[in-house]
Amino acid sequence: MGGAALSRPCLALLLCLVSGAPAGAAPDNAPAALSADSLLADVAHLAAPRLDGRLSGSAGYLEAARWAADRFAALGLEPGGDPLADDGDARGWLQWCTAEYNEILGAPRLVVTGPDGAATELKAGPDFTARGFSGSGAVQAPVVFTGYGLSQPQRGYDDYADLDARGKIVLCFKPNPAWSPAAAGWDADSHTPRQKSLAARAHGALALLWVETGTDARPARGPIGSVLHGPGEQPLDFPQLEISEAAADRLLGGPGAARRLREQIDAAKAPRSKVLAARAELEIDARYEAAHPTCNVVALLRGADPALAEQPLLIGAHLDHVGRQGPDLYFPGANDNASGSAAVLRLAEAFARAERRPARPVVFVLFAGEESGLEGAKHHAAQPRLPLSGTVAMFNLDCVAFGDSVQVGSGKTSPGLWARARELDAEGDAITVARTWGGGGADATPFHEAGVPTLYWATTSSYRWLHDPGDVPATLNGPLYEKLVRLCHRVAWDVADGGRTWRGE
């Protein structure tokens, strides 16, 4: 060849001959890191009580972030965070941003007194949880029922009409109804916890109790932990609890009362608000910050082809969960999303320890703040380690270890990439189902909106323990988890080392 530089096709062929594998195929020895035992060991570390449920920006979260940074560093990857930030011992792996923060400091308390006059102290966890963006306060007051808790007279519906909520505790349903009295539907933010709490507070209420009812076919879930709150001012002095359907029935007069009231409201499409012959006593201590520091963890594996240096594959998962509420109640988040975070760490290991590098670079990101509104993913999309304009694809792993099969989202908006993943699956374990969706989803959303093809990796039937204290490693399906991560690795290597860009399909 007379000393001339190799063309990219010739270089790819040479790599194939050296490795003994076709271009784009994952090296045979790379997936050694992807065993169920290795993955589940990382999940167990992230879901342990010492990390306090990894509330984004909390001490437990930052400990998890620095542990992950150390893992990336041990693999010889390149830091991709803020190089001048004060990361302690994290050495530039952390990408800092700020977000709203609300920490439940102590154990919340709730006592309910039903129409029979009997007072019952309820148990945090099975009977009630504090909303993640609850305000603080100690309240004793009568309870009023306000249906769906909506006050939208401009749309012809007001659960607070003709009801005096001043000095009372409001009990309402958590979701909005499936119907709307106006063609325009409900206000876009009306279903969010913050907007419903602000509506109750504007009518003079002192606190808010939420409930979600079940059906004959689908029993109600117990109270969950959640920090998804929606836009608006934080009501610092307005406590909010989510209670079980049984606890709501206790206030409303007997078993099935909450469900019957919801059915009646839905049938009439009209409020049935009323003052109850019941009282409640509750107490919550929370600490709020409008702009609290939190961080993504970012690592970079350089590719083998300098001509593709700005055409990365991005592989990410959210590291955060919903935290702790006092000494006895925390949310481990094993499936959501220690499983995705552990998968990203082990995928990074498989790539870093392969006998050769893929042609393109790979950016590995553990995102902050997914649970409260995708803050970390939005921040990285706005300030990416490598340009999004050249990014060939973004893989998001979220809830990937509980269930019985695998679903890969974004097939309706990245059909070619999705079809390739299904093709590679068919050559192996054939674990994916045909169900898919479009538009990214969760942390993939800001990347999809920026024009990056995405794949959203999850398992089917994945949400049995979602945001529940029972989301622990023992519930996970290790063999399926391993198969999903191995498939993700094959597809990721195919994208990172193959010739297609997948953009503009």
N, C-alpha and C positions, 0 to 999 in steps of 0.2 A: 504493500500500500504506500510505499515510498515515504513513510513518515507523516502522511496526511492524517488529519483528525478523523476519527471514526464518525460516520453518520449515525444518527439515532437508531435507525433500523439495524445497522451492523452492530452497534453497541448492545442493543437488546438481544441480538442473536448470540453475541459473545457471552453475555450474562447467562443465557439459557444453557450454552454448552458447558460453562463452568459449573453451574449449579445442578445440571442434569434435570431441570424442570422447565416446562414451557413458560414463555413470558406471561406474566400475570398470575401464575399459579403460586400459591403460598408454599414456602419451603416446608419440607416434610417434618423437620424437627422443631419448627417454630411453635406449634401449639402445645409443647410439653408443659408450659406454664398454665394451661387452661383447664386443669382438672377440677372436678367438683370440690375436692378437698381443699385445694388452694383458694378457689373462689369463696367457699363458705368460711374459710378461716378469716379472710379479709372482711366478709360481712359481719362475722361475730365481733371482730374488733370495732367496727364502726357502729354496731348496734349495742355496744356494751353500756351499762349504766353510767360509767365515768364520763362519757361524752354527752350525757344529759339530753339525748334526742336531737343533737346537732341543729338547734335553732340558729338560723343564719346570723352570723355576727357574734354569737355567744362565745363564752370561754370554751365550751365543749366543741363548738363548730371550729374554732380557730385551732384547737388541738388536733382535730381531725384533718384540717387543711395542711398543717405543718407536717403531720405524719405522712400524708400523701405526697407532699413535696419531697420529703426525705426518700420516699420510695422511687420517685422519678429520678432524683439525683443519683441514687445507687445504680440506676440503669445506664448512667452516662448520657442521659438526654440533656437537652439545652433548656435553660430556664426561659419561660415565655411570659413572665409577669412583668411587673413594673420594676425596672432595674435600679431605680434610685429610691424605691420605697424602703421604709424601715420595717423589714420583715422579720426581725429577730434573727433566728437561725435558718430562715427559709430561703435566703440568698437569691432573691429575685424571681422566685417561682410564683409569687402571689400577685394577682391583678386586683387592685383595690377599687371599691366603689362605695357609695353610701346608699342606705335605704331606711325606710321606717322600721322601727324596732320596738317591740313590746314584750317584755319578759314578765311572766307570772311568777312572783317572787316566793310566795308561800302557798300552803295548801288552801284552795278555795273551800268555802263552807256553804251549805244550803240546808235549811230546815223548812219543811212545808207543813202547813196545817190545813187539812181538808174541811169540807162542809160539816163533817161530824165533830170537829173541834179537836181531833187528835193530832198532835204534832209528831212528825217523823224526821229525824236527822238522816239525810241521804248520804251515800258514799260516793266520793269523787272517783270517777272512772266508770263503773257500771251504771250509776244513776245520773251523773252529770259531769260536765267538763266546763272549764272556763273557755270562752272564745279567746283566740289568740290575741285579738286586739280589744279585749275588754278594758274598760276603765277601772279605776279603783273605787272602793267605798264599802261601807257597812250599812245595809238597808233593812228595815223591818216595815212592812206595809201590806195593805190588802192587794189582791191580784185582780186585774181585769183581763178579759180575753178579747183580742183584737183580730181574730181570724188570720189573714195573711200579713197583717201589719203594714198594709199599704195605705197611703194617704195621697191619692191622685185625683182630686175632684175635677181637674181639667180633663181627665179621661173618663169621668162618670163613675168613679169608684172611690170610696173613702171608708176604711174600716174604723176611723176615729170619729165619724159623723155621729152626733148625738150621744157621745160617750165622754164622760169626764175622767181622763186618765191622770189628772194632776195628783201628785203625791202617791201614786200607785206603782205597782210592779206590773209590767205588761207581759202577757203570755201570748205568743203568736207562732204560726207555722214558719219554718225556716225557708222552704222554697216558695216561689210564686206559683199561682195556679197555671194550669195548662191553657186556660182560656183568658180572653181579655174582653172587656166591654167596649173597647174602642178599636177601630180598624187599624190604628197606628200601633197597637200593642202597648205594653207597659214601657215606662221610661227605662232606658237601657241599663241604668245603674240601680233601679229600684229593688232588685232582688238581692243586692249585696248586703252583707251584714252591717256595714257601716251606714248605708243609707237607711236601712230599716231601723237601726238604733237611733239615728238622727231624727227620723220621723217620730219615734216614740218620745224622745227627749223634747222635741219641739212642742209636743202636746202635754208636757209637764210631768211625764213619767220619771221615776227615780231609777229604774233598772229594767232589764229585759231578760225574759226567759224564752228560749227557742225550743221548738219540738219538731221532729219529723215523724209523720205517721206512716204505718205500713198499710198493706192490703191483705186480703185473704191469700193471694198468690205470692206476695212478697212481704214477709214480716219486716217491721221497722228495724233498722240498725240501731245499735246503742249510740250514745253520745260519742263524738269524735273529737280529736284535736285538730284545729285548723287555724292558720294565720292568713288565710285569704280573706281580705277585708273590703276591698273596693275603694274608690276615690272619696275624698271629702275630709273634713276636719275630724281629728281624733277627739271624741268626747272623753276627756280624762277622768271625769267624775261620774261615769255612767257604767256600772257593772253589767256584764252580760254573761249568761250561762246557757249552755245547751243541755237540755234535760231529756231523759228517756220518755218514751211514750207512756210507760206505766206511771212515772212521776207526774206527767201532765194529766193523766186520768185521775190521779189522786186529787189534784186541784179542781178538776172539772166535775167531779162527782161520782166517778166509778169506772170500772173496766169498759173500754171501748168508747168512752165519751169523746176523746179527741178525734178518733177516726170518724165517728158519726157526725160531728160538727163539720169536719172537712167535707164529707160527702154532701151534707145539706147546703153548705156554701157553694160547692161546685154545681149542685143541681139547680139552685136558684140564681147563681151568678150574682149574689148579693150578700152584703155583710150580715153576720149574726153576732156582732160584738156585744159584750155584756159584762157587768160587774159580777164577780164570783163571790160566793160565800166561803172564801179561802184566803189565807195569808201566807207569806213567805218571809224568811229571814235569810239574808245572804251576806257574804263578805268576800272580797277579792282585793289582793294587793298586787299592783302591777307597776312596772317602770317603763315609761314611754320615752323614746327619742325620735324626733322627726327625721334626723339624718345620722344614722349610726354606721360606723365602718364595718364592712364585710369584704369578702374577697373570693374570686375564682382562683383555682390552681391550674397553671398552664405550663405545658411541656412541649418541646418540639424535637422531632426526629428529622434530621435533614435527609433529603432524598439523594439518590445516586446520580441523577441527571441534572446538571446545573441549568439546562434549558427549561426545566420544569420547576424551578425553585420557588416560583410564585403561583403554583397550581396545587395547593395542598388538599389533602383529605382531612376533615376535622371530625374527631370522635369525641363525644361528650356525654356527660350524665350529671344530674344535680346531686350535690353532696349534702345539702341541707335537708332537715325534716322539721318537725313542729315543736320540739323541745320538751320541757319538763314542767309540771305543775305541783310543786311541793315535794317533800321527801319520798312520797310513796307512789307517785304517778308520773311516769315518763313514757314517751312514745319512741320505741326503739327504731322504727323505720327500717327493718331488715330488708323487706322487699322494696319499700319506697323510702329512699332509693339507695340504701347501702349496696343492694344487688347490682344496680347500674354502675355505681362508683367503683366497686370491686372489679367489675368487668372491664372498665376502662383501664384500671391499673394493670390488670393481667394482660389485656391486649397490648398495652405499652411494652410490657415485658416480652411478649411474644415477638413484637416487631423489633425491639432493641436487641434481642438475643438471636435473631435469625442469622443464617450464614451470609446473607447479603441484604442490602437495603433495597427497598422498593424505589422505583424511579422518582416518584414524587415524595415531597415531605408529608409528614403526618403531624397534625397538631392535636394534642390530647388536652381536654379541658374538663375540670370538675367545677360545676357552676354553683354559685351562691343564689339564694333567694328565689328558687323556683316556686316554693310553696306560697310565697306572698305576692307573686306577680311576675316571675321570670326576670327579676332585676339583674342577676348575673349574666344570663344569656343575652339580654338586651345590651348590657354594657360591653360584652365581648364583641357582639355584632357591630357595635358602634366604634370599638377600638380593637380590631382583631390583631392577632400576632402576625398573620400574613394576610394579604388583601383578600377580601371576600369576592372581589371582581374576578379573581382567578381560581377561587376555591371550587374544586370539582364536585364535592359532595360534603354533606354534613350528616353523620350518623348520631342519633340520640338514643340512649339506652335508659329506659325508665320502667321499673317494675318488671324485671326480667327473670324472676326465679320462683314464682308461685303460679301454678296452673297445670294444664295438661297438653298444651301445644303452643306454637309461636305464631304471632301475627306481626306483620311488618307494615307499618303505616306509610302514608305518602304515595301510595301506588297510583292514586288518581291524579296527582300533580307531578310525579316523577315516574311515569310509567315504564320507561326503558330501564332505569336503574332498578326499580322494583322487580321487573321481569327477570333481570339478570340475577337478582338475589334468589328468586324462586327457582330459576334454572340451576344454580349452584346447589340449592337445597335438594332438588330432585336427584342430583347426582350423588347425594350423601344420605342423610338420615330422613329426609322428607318429613320435616316436622312443622312446616309452615301451613297455615290455612289461607284460603283465598280472600278472606275478609281484609279489606284495607280502607283507607280514607285519604283525603287530600288536605293540603294546607299546612303541613308540618305537624303542629301539635306540640304543646308544652315547650320545652327549651329549643325545639327545632323551629318554632314559629318565627322568631326574628331573622333566622337565616333563610327560611323559605321566603319571607317578605323581601329579603335583599336579593332574591333571584338565585339562591344556591339550591341545587337539588338535594333533597333530604330523604332519609329513611329513618323511621321511628320503630325501634325494636322493643317489643313487649311480649308478654305471654297472654294467652287467653285465660279467662276466669281468674284474672290476676289480682282482684281487689277485695277478696274476702275479709282481709284484716286491714284495709286501707285506713290509715290515720287512727288505728286502734292500738291500745297497749299490747294487744296480742300479736302484733306484727314482729315476730321474733324469728331467729334463724331456724329453730326447730320446725317451723311450718313449711319451709321451702322445699322445692322439688329439685334436689341436687342433680340427678341425671339429666333432666330437661334443661336446667340452667347451664350445665356444661355443653350440651348440644347446641343451645342457642349461641353461646359465646364462641364456640368453635365455628359455627356457620358465619357469624358476624366477622370473625377473623378472615375466613376464606373470601367473603365478599369485600371486606376492607382491603385485603391485599390485591384482589383483582382490580379494584378501583385505583389504588395507589400505584400499582405497577403496570396497569394496562394502558392501551392507547386511547381509549375513549375519554371524553371529558364530561359527558352526560349533561352538559349545560345546553339550554335552549331546545330541549327535546319536546 
